[in-house]
Amino acid sequence: MQCEICSRPQGLQLPFHCTTCARSALYGLRVELGQTLLDNSSFVRQINPIIATATGSAPGKNQNNGRLALEEASAKAERSAERTREISGHLQALRKEIEDGKADIAKRKAALAQRRSDASSATHNLGARRAATLETVEKGTKKLEYRWSSLHTKTVESRVFLCREAANLYRLRQRRRKKGASIKEDYTIGGVSIVDLRDLNNASPVQITASLTNLAYLLLLTSHYLLLRLPAEITLPRKDYPLPTIFSPASSYLSNEVPFPGTSLPNSSNNSPSTSRTGDLRSQARPRPLYIDKPLQILVKDDPATYALFIEGVTFLAWDVAWVCRTQGLNIGGNSWEEVCALGKNLWQLFIAPSPHAPLPRIPSSRETPTIPSAMKSPRSASPTTKPVRHPVTLGHYSHGTAHSFLNSAEGTDYMRGWKLSSPHKIIDKLKASLSSEMGVAEWEYLDEKEWDEGAATKAKDEDAVLVGGARRTAKDGGDERSSMTSRMTLGDEQDGTGNTPRDGDDAKGKGTSGWTKLKSR
């Protein structure tokens, strides 16, 4: 018989495609289930009367009761035996767990006992062993610090030797001469008189340029030996950069190259945006010149901007010198700003004034403490609040290139914090005011014929001793140097540029005995 829907014959072992096929396949099973249920019902109806009759007053009642009781007792016995077997198995499992737990407890007790024994051995005489170990470490630390301090002392001696030799090679000299009742000190470098910043109005441009160039060379060389980074960057002469310049502290040590004032850099090979931005930042930092080609009285009228930059430049240079002196233990500018203006005196006191044959003092570490015998020292004898004794700072002690006595450390920063001249701008203002007031109070001065001759000879010697190029100035070029003298200094009674000492008779004789000369008009 085929399905009316899918047209498949029944009985084939094929998958179902419709509900009719499924119902047809289950129909036989459902009929069988119904037949089984009917048979079960008929059996129940037959057995129930038999059981009711057996439990009634039938003749075999006692036998049936006994049989049922025996069967019930057998069933109970079997159930009890099964229950007993289950309890016995559970009991054996519990006993095994208890034995395993006892074994684990025993192992843990043994481990704890071993740990207690190890702890007791480790803590036995712990204080003495700790003190001995600490003493060994302290001895090793002190030996290392001693070697470090010894090496630093040798380094300091080498720095002092190199700086003094450099100063001697540059012929940094002090010359004293008697002027009346006082003794005047003159300082020269390379045979050229070092100009005090307060006397710039009385010096020739060639002398100023030569002395500042030599000072820049010496200062940069000694700062290299001392491993110091000057706060104001100095640029020395080189190819396409004939004269020295200096940057302000805020614009120092930028990476890009800056052309010489008045010139421009050659065509750059890298025109990237990042390079252009960096170049723009660097180009804003204008170097201050350490040279002039005119007397200051003429320069301030012809080119006030260059005059202001030059005054800033020489002040930055003097401030660099004072900063180096401060880092090496010589306090410059603590009493007055005028101490900074004496460039030659400051450098001479720093490099030459200490006797080169005198033994240098040992510079111990700031953390070094006096050695205490181990028998007298307890492990807790050192107080953590004890401050180390600060030893006097000498030449070569602080630097930027070594971990020992590092200038930017807490100790070095605290040492430099006490310096009053932390910024050069006040010195610039005071120096400008001093030079301007000196120009404003220029008046008549009296010179005799002998002083005129000495002034001319002094000028010729100054020009011969110049280390940096420059032509001799004549009256046509900018006026005789005699016309720029003020009432503060004259050629006859000041240094002559080469350090020559005038005769005592000339020093004793005052001005105003032979004739008059007029200063150049403002």
VOGU-3710 file (C-alpha; in Angstrom, 3 decimals, decimal comma):
1> mqceicsrpq> 0,000/0,000/0,000  1,420/3,324/-1,007  1,275/6,598/0,844  -1,284/8,989/-0,492  1,013/11,936/-0,086  4,534/10,774/-1,006  3,458/7,703/-3,024  5,959/5,444/-1,336  5,251/1,815/-0,389  5,191/0,957/3,277
11> glqlpfhctt> 7,809/-1,209/4,874  10,808/0,234/3,018  13,636/1,347/5,205  13,655/4,834/3,826  13,635/8,139/5,602  10,237/9,739/6,256  9,081/12,573/4,042  5,629/13,199/5,466  3,602/12,806/8,666  1,409/10,142/7,160
21> carsalyglr> 4,377/7,828/6,647  5,486/8,461/10,223  2,051/7,685/11,658  1,833/4,555/9,540  5,186/3,357/10,839  4,167/3,944/14,485  0,672/2,487/14,146  1,683/-1,149/14,704  3,666/-0,273/17,822  0,790/1,642/19,250
31> velgqtlldn> -1,529/-1,306/18,678  0,899/-3,632/20,444  1,179/-1,254/23,418  -2,611/-1,100/23,699  -2,836/-4,913/23,575  -0,241/-5,231/26,355  -2,102/-2,798/28,563  -5,330/-4,712/28,047  -3,650/-7,996/28,953  -2,192/-6,432/32,086
41> ssfvrqinpi> -5,628/-5,229/33,172  -7,120/-8,690/32,692  -4,341/-10,255/34,733  -4,921/-7,785/37,555  -8,586/-8,625/37,598  -7,783/-12,309/37,847  -5,095/-12,016/40,580  -6,878/-9,632/42,912  -9,718/-12,064/43,826  -7,153/-14,809/44,414
51> iatatgsapg> -5,176/-12,644/46,828  -8,375/-11,560/48,584  -9,403/-15,195/48,966  -5,960/-16,181/50,267  -6,050/-13,592/52,996  -9,578/-14,490/54,033  -10,773/-17,559/56,082  -9,646/-20,069/53,554  -8,501/-23,535/54,868  -4,897/-23,040/53,873
61> knqnngrlal> -4,732/-19,694/55,588  -2,051/-20,562/58,121  0,218/-22,154/55,581  -0,057/-19,148/53,298  0,629/-16,780/56,182  3,711/-18,707/57,223  5,011/-18,755/53,685  4,472/-15,054/53,314  6,155/-14,346/56,638  9,120/-16,481/55,637
71> eeasakaers> 9,399/-14,679/52,327  9,177/-11,333/54,063  11,855/-12,363/56,582  14,112/-13,546/53,747  13,629/-10,256/51,951  14,428/-8,306/55,098  17,534/-10,385/55,708  18,729/-9,773/52,202  18,110/-6,052/52,566  19,922/-6,036/55,932
81> aertreisgh> 22,892/-7,922/54,445  23,050/-5,479/51,550  22,885/-2,556/53,947  25,599/-4,117/56,088  27,849/-4,551/53,062  27,353/-0,906/52,107  28,113/0,274/55,636  31,189/-1,980/55,794  32,528/-0,556/52,527  31,905/3,015/53,674
91> lqalrkeied> 33,589/2,206/56,987  36,661/0,878/55,211  36,793/4,037/53,087  36,560/6,197/56,220  39,308/4,214/57,921  41,542/4,640/54,876  40,911/8,377/54,873  41,741/8,540/58,578  44,996/6,656/58,002  45,914/8,920/55,099
101> gkadiakrka> 45,110/11,981/57,228  47,270/10,696/60,072  50,146/10,066/57,660  49,773/13,578/56,227  49,706/15,084/59,735  52,842/13,165/60,623  54,610/14,459/57,503  53,580/18,009/58,280  54,746/17,695/61,866  58,100/16,433/60,635
111> alaqrrsdas> 58,378/19,317/58,152  57,472/21,843/60,860  60,021/20,329/63,205  62,670/20,575/60,478  61,754/24,179/59,792  61,889/24,997/63,492  65,300/23,395/63,655  66,488/25,354/60,607  65,085/28,586/62,044  66,764/27,924/65,363
121> sathnlgarr> 70,071/27,283/63,584  69,669/30,411/61,478  68,842/32,664/64,414  71,511/31,238/66,655  73,943/34,047/67,564  72,326/36,204/64,895  73,338/39,539/66,406  77,054/38,727/66,428  77,013/37,304/62,914  75,017/40,282/61,637
131> aatletvekg> 77,489/42,689/63,227  80,428/40,814/61,704  78,840/40,832/58,242  77,973/44,509/58,561  81,491/45,333/59,645  82,893/43,452/56,652  80,600/45,324/54,291  81,460/48,661/55,899  85,169/47,935/55,618  84,767/47,059/51,960
141> tkkleyrwss> 82,715/50,191/51,384  85,298/52,379/53,104  88,098/50,813/51,100  86,187/51,475/47,916  85,443/55,049/48,979  89,102/55,530/49,901  90,212/54,308/46,478  87,575/56,489/44,855  88,674/59,511/46,873  92,332/58,781/46,144
151> lhtktvesrv> 91,600/58,581/42,434  89,589/61,793/42,667  92,486/63,480/44,471  94,865/62,438/41,707  92,359/63,689/39,155  92,155/67,015/40,980  95,942/67,299/40,991  96,014/66,606/37,266  93,333/69,231/36,640  95,215/71,804/38,697
161> flcreaanly> 98,445/71,020/36,854  96,815/71,311/33,435  95,052/74,569/34,300  98,210/76,148/35,695  100,250/75,024/32,733  97,638/76,409/30,365  97,647/79,730/32,239  101,456/79,833/32,099  101,486/78,995/28,392  99,043/81,812/27,752
171> rlrqrrrkkg> 101,386/84,010/29,838  98,841/85,044/32,416  100,864/87,436/34,558  100,431/89,836/37,449  102,603/92,929/37,668  102,647/95,306/40,532  103,856/98,839/40,368  103,889/101,586/42,864  101,694/104,554/42,132  102,074/107,217/44,709
181> asikedytig> 101,296/105,748/48,101  99,432/102,761/46,682  100,418/99,674/44,723  98,615/99,054/41,455  98,185/95,542/40,088  98,174/94,936/36,354  97,294/91,641/34,674  98,369/90,565/31,196  97,716/87,561/28,982  99,880/86,854/25,968
191> gvsivdlrdl> 101,660/90,145/26,574  98,394/92,086/26,228  96,957/93,956/29,168  93,676/92,513/30,397  91,107/95,281/30,426  88,953/95,728/33,478  85,329/96,066/32,372  85,025/99,326/34,269  87,891/100,754/32,181  86,596/99,808/28,738
201> nnaspvqita> 86,231/103,478/27,824  89,978/103,961/28,262  91,204/100,991/26,194  91,767/100,715/22,473  89,592/98,402/20,367  92,592/96,315/19,363  93,645/95,795/22,977  90,090/94,887/24,009  89,681/92,393/21,169  93,078/90,763/21,757
211> sltnlaylll> 92,645/90,406/25,521  89,078/89,081/25,240  90,115/86,564/22,578  92,957/85,231/24,701  90,686/85,102/27,740  88,053/83,180/25,771  90,654/80,642/24,627  92,045/80,201/28,151  88,631/79,978/29,796  87,325/77,385/27,341
221> ltshylllrl> 90,504/75,300/27,600  90,541/75,289/31,408  86,811/74,520/31,582  87,549/71,529/29,341  90,272/70,405/31,741  87,962/70,952/34,720  85,066/69,162/32,961  82,782/72,134/33,459  80,005/73,299/31,166  80,008/77,074/31,133
231> paeitlprkd> 76,570/78,640/31,595  77,178/81,031/28,684  78,478/79,216/25,587  81,638/80,633/24,008  82,329/80,238/20,293  86,030/80,426/19,422  87,423/81,659/16,097  87,581/79,104/13,301  87,138/78,949/9,554  84,563/81,518/8,418
241> yplptifspa> 84,327/82,672/12,059  87,262/85,025/12,617  86,518/86,421/16,087  85,055/85,004/19,320  81,444/85,411/20,382  79,354/84,329/23,333  75,700/83,372/23,768  73,386/84,250/26,578  72,764/81,457/29,120  69,209/80,969/27,859
251> ssylsnevpf> 70,300/80,380/24,243  73,480/78,375/24,862  74,206/74,835/23,706  71,604/74,542/20,988  72,455/72,051/18,293  72,316/74,128/15,120  75,167/76,222/13,808  74,931/80,007/13,915  76,771/82,179/11,374  79,253/84,853/12,328
261> pgtslpnssn> 77,516/88,166/13,056  77,075/90,037/9,815  77,343/86,907/7,634  75,032/84,065/6,620  75,419/80,307/6,543  76,160/78,569/3,206  73,318/76,785/1,440  72,024/74,040/3,671  71,814/70,532/2,228  68,874/69,590/4,432
271> nspstsrtgd> 65,690/71,596/4,041  63,344/69,350/5,990  60,552/70,979/8,040  62,029/69,747/11,330  65,444/71,177/10,461  63,844/74,454/9,418  61,947/74,741/12,701  65,107/73,998/14,730  67,079/76,455/12,629  64,479/79,142/13,246
281> lrsqarprpl> 64,747/78,621/16,995  68,544/78,781/16,868  68,601/81,811/14,565  66,730/83,775/17,203  69,735/83,346/19,531  72,028/86,155/18,434  75,637/85,738/19,550  77,181/88,610/21,494  80,483/89,858/20,064  83,675/89,802/22,115
291> yidkplqilv> 85,337/92,313/19,808  84,968/95,895/18,639  86,512/97,921/15,843  85,798/101,361/17,257  86,304/103,016/20,635  83,271/102,700/22,834  82,621/106,460/22,788  82,265/106,306/19,002  80,497/102,935/18,930  77,758/104,004/21,326
301> kddpatyalf> 76,886/106,911/19,005  77,329/105,158/15,648  75,810/101,752/16,471  73,985/101,598/19,844  72,692/98,073/19,149  76,202/96,680/18,624  77,379/98,561/21,705  74,636/96,975/23,808  75,449/93,498/22,460  79,152/93,994/23,160
311> iegvtflawd> 78,484/95,070/26,742  76,292/92,005/27,201  78,996/89,790/25,685  81,820/90,979/27,940  79,494/90,733/30,925  78,597/87,142/30,030  82,297/86,362/29,723  83,054/87,931/33,099  80,101/86,081/34,595  81,440/82,806/33,176
321> vawvcrtqgl> 84,779/83,525/34,853  83,081/84,337/38,148  80,946/81,176/37,861  84,020/79,008/37,290  85,723/80,660/40,261  82,687/79,965/42,420  82,530/76,294/41,417  86,208/75,908/42,290  85,958/77,466/45,739  86,757/81,115/44,965
331> niggnsweev> 83,811/83,349/45,794  83,665/86,216/43,303  80,967/88,841/43,468  79,941/88,109/47,024  80,603/91,657/48,172  80,131/93,769/45,049  79,394/93,394/41,348  82,632/95,238/40,598  84,617/92,133/41,600  83,250/90,389/38,514
341> calgknlwql> 84,666/93,085/36,236  88,292/92,250/37,121  88,733/89,379/34,666  92,508/89,182/34,924  92,560/89,280/38,705  89,916/86,575/38,997  91,671/84,193/36,620  95,043/84,873/38,204  93,703/84,190/41,685  92,075/80,993/40,464
351> fiapsphapl> 94,981/79,454/38,527  98,202/81,181/39,532  97,792/82,624/43,034  98,186/79,266/44,896  101,818/78,259/44,933  102,421/75,544/42,336  104,952/73,868/44,636  102,647/73,717/47,651  101,155/70,276/48,310  97,501/70,046/47,423
361> pripssretp> 95,166/69,199/50,297  93,519/65,818/50,174  89,882/66,061/49,210  88,041/63,271/50,998  84,605/62,103/50,094  81,729/64,040/51,538  80,355/60,789/52,937  83,625/59,731/54,511  83,569/59,503/58,308  86,440/59,001/60,769
371> tipsamkspr> 87,477/55,361/61,182  86,267/53,825/64,442  87,999/50,727/65,853  85,827/47,655/65,541  86,244/46,827/69,223  84,795/50,220/70,191  82,054/50,316/67,585  78,669/48,734/67,974  76,407/47,926/65,050  74,078/50,779/65,971
381> saspttkpvr> 76,675/53,350/66,922  76,263/55,303/63,683  73,385/57,718/63,850  71,432/58,072/60,600  70,871/61,757/61,315  74,587/62,587/61,455  75,413/65,117/58,719  78,685/64,707/56,824  81,336/67,328/57,384  81,650/69,609/54,354
391> hpvtlghysh> 85,272/69,994/53,349  86,558/73,187/51,731  86,167/73,312/47,962  89,418/73,685/46,026  90,405/73,973/42,395  89,372/70,882/40,441  87,005/69,505/43,089  83,582/69,967/41,487  82,940/69,078/37,849  80,244/67,979/35,426
401> gtahsflnsa> 82,148/64,936/34,150  82,592/62,686/37,196  80,208/61,035/39,645  82,490/62,010/42,519  81,812/65,627/43,513  79,277/66,063/40,715  78,327/69,720/40,501  74,638/69,042/39,796  74,267/66,702/42,764  72,385/67,742/45,877
411> egtdymrgwk> 75,592/68,825/47,586  76,822/70,786/44,578  73,455/72,436/44,057  73,330/73,413/47,713  76,858/74,821/47,424  75,999/76,918/44,358  72,727/78,104/45,900  74,661/80,442/48,186  76,119/82,420/45,256  74,590/85,863/44,998
421> lssphkiidk> 75,277/86,387/41,278  72,880/83,768/39,976  71,987/85,974/36,985  74,205/88,321/34,928  71,478/90,804/33,999  71,994/93,009/37,052  75,693/93,226/36,233  74,856/94,254/32,660  72,662/97,097/33,855  75,196/98,317/36,396
431> lkaslssemg> 78,071/98,113/33,908  76,129/100,090/31,303  75,259/102,713/33,898  78,893/102,942/35,045  80,289/103,327/31,521  77,590/105,842/30,554  78,205/107,954/33,628  81,939/107,861/32,923  81,335/109,104/29,390  79,061/111,840/30,733
441> vaeweyldek> 81,544/113,245/33,219  84,456/113,526/30,774  86,420/116,699/31,489  89,750/118,383/30,837  92,880/116,513/31,753  96,408/117,800/31,949  99,295/115,882/30,316  102,933/116,887/30,053  105,148/116,268/27,042  106,802/113,244/28,605
451> ewdegaatka> 103,433/111,591/29,187  102,477/112,286/25,568  105,666/110,494/24,411  104,992/107,573/26,779  101,411/107,339/25,498  102,595/107,160/21,878  105,177/104,486/22,757  102,563/102,552/24,706  100,199/102,606/21,746  102,899/101,266/19,414
461> kdedavlvgg> 103,755/98,449/21,846  100,089/97,523/22,241  99,712/97,144/18,500  102,861/94,999/18,265  101,661/92,626/21,003  98,176/91,997/19,582  97,435/88,315/18,858  94,257/88,914/16,851  94,462/90,785/13,566  93,637/94,431/13,160
471> arrtakdggd> 95,252/97,442/11,502  96,729/100,317/13,427  94,320/103,115/13,922  95,224/106,635/12,892  93,679/109,974/13,533  91,800/109,657/10,235  90,318/106,283/11,112  88,833/107,164/14,443  90,948/109,663/16,293  94,011/109,273/18,487
481> erssmtsrmt> 93,568/107,127/21,549  94,607/110,156/23,616  91,357/111,857/22,693  89,277/109,101/24,361  90,872/109,317/27,792  88,746/110,497/30,690  89,554/112,001/34,038  89,604/108,489/35,488  92,673/107,164/33,623  95,424/108,444/31,289
491> lgdeqdgtgn> 98,058/106,691/29,270  100,839/107,987/31,439  99,663/106,544/34,734  97,820/103,361/33,634  99,190/100,092/32,285  100,706/100,196/28,831  99,253/97,004/27,351  102,498/95,031/27,658  102,802/95,177/31,421  105,846/97,487/31,448
501> tprdgddakg> 106,273/99,332/34,701  106,867/103,100/34,449  109,634/104,765/36,374  108,992/105,749/39,933  109,716/109,352/39,134  106,931/109,392/36,592  104,560/107,844/39,085  105,435/110,370/41,733  104,890/113,337/39,455  101,277/114,480/39,286
511> kgtsgwtklk> 99,335/115,835/36,387  98,981/119,430/35,425  102,508/120,815/35,234  103,244/121,365/31,523  100,168/121,802/29,315  96,532/120,994/28,573  94,770/118,687/26,163  91,129/118,587/25,298  89,087/115,399/25,249  87,206/114,493/22,106
521> sr> 83,745/116,008/22,090  80,663/113,852/22,591
//
